[in-house]
C-alpha cells in the first residue's frame, strides 16, 4: 500500500483518520508535538516524528519517501500565543513546501464547508489562504469540506440537560454534521479518487429545532427553547470583535455565524446524532 504522512494525528479528526489509514493497511508516518497523546495501540504501528509544524526546521525532510499527505492541522482555540495565521495557514504552508520538495503525489487538506464565503471570519480567512496556496502549487490535491462535527453539537445537548436550549432565528436553520469516524473514511478514500474538492456531511439533515428535540429526548427533559433574534447576534459579534482579542473572539465569531445559516452538504456515513447524544449522556453519568 501507499505510504501516507498524517499531520494532526492527535486531534479529534486526526485520531479517526489514523485508525482508518491503518484499517486500510497504509504505511503511516505521523507528525505530532507529543507522542504520548497518540493512542497506545496506534502509536506502535506508525513512524512518529515529534515536531512543531510552525517551525520549518523541525519538519525538514519529513515527506521523504511519502506518497500522500493528509493534513488536519488547525486550531479552534489559540494557545501558546499562536494565531490562525500561524497554524491554519503558515504551518500548512511549511508542510506543503516539504511535500513539494520530496515529490509527494497528492496533498489532502481538511478545510470547512462554505469557507470560501466566510473569509471575513478569522479561522476561515487563514484556512482559505492556504487552500489558495495549495491550488496554485504544482502538486495534486483534494480539499475536504465538512460542514461540522458531532462534537460541535455537544453544546446543544448540554443546554438541554440544564433545561433550556438557545437558538438563533426560528430554529429552522438546517445542518447535517458528521461523525469523525465517517469523515475519516471520506478523507482516506480521497487518496485514490480524482475529486479536487469534496463537500461532506452526515447521514441526517436536521433543523436546529429537530436537533434540540433529540437532545431534550435523550436528556429526558421537557422541551424549552428560547429563540434569539438575529439583531442580538449581530450586536454580540460587534462587541466581541471590538472589545476582545482575536484569540478569544475567533471561535465565538465562527460559531455565532454558522449557527445562523444553513450548513448542509451531501449526506455520508452511518452514525446518527441521537447515537452521539446517548453516548454523551452515558459518559456524563
Secondary structure, 3 states (H helix, E strand, C coil): CCEEEEECCCCHHHHHHHHHHHHCCCEEEEEECCHHHCCHHHHCCCEEEECCCCCHHHHCCCCCCCCEEEECCCCCCCCCCCCHHHHHHHHHHHHHHHHHHCCCCEEEEECCCCHHHHCCCHHHHHHHHHHHHHHHCCCEEEEEEECCEHHHHHHHHHHHHHCCEEEECCCCCEECCECHHHHHHHHHHCCCCCCCEEEEECCCCEEHHHHHHHHHHHHCCCCCEEEECHHHHHHHHHHHHHHCCHHHHHHHHHHHHHCCCCECCCECCCCCHHHHHHHHHHHHC
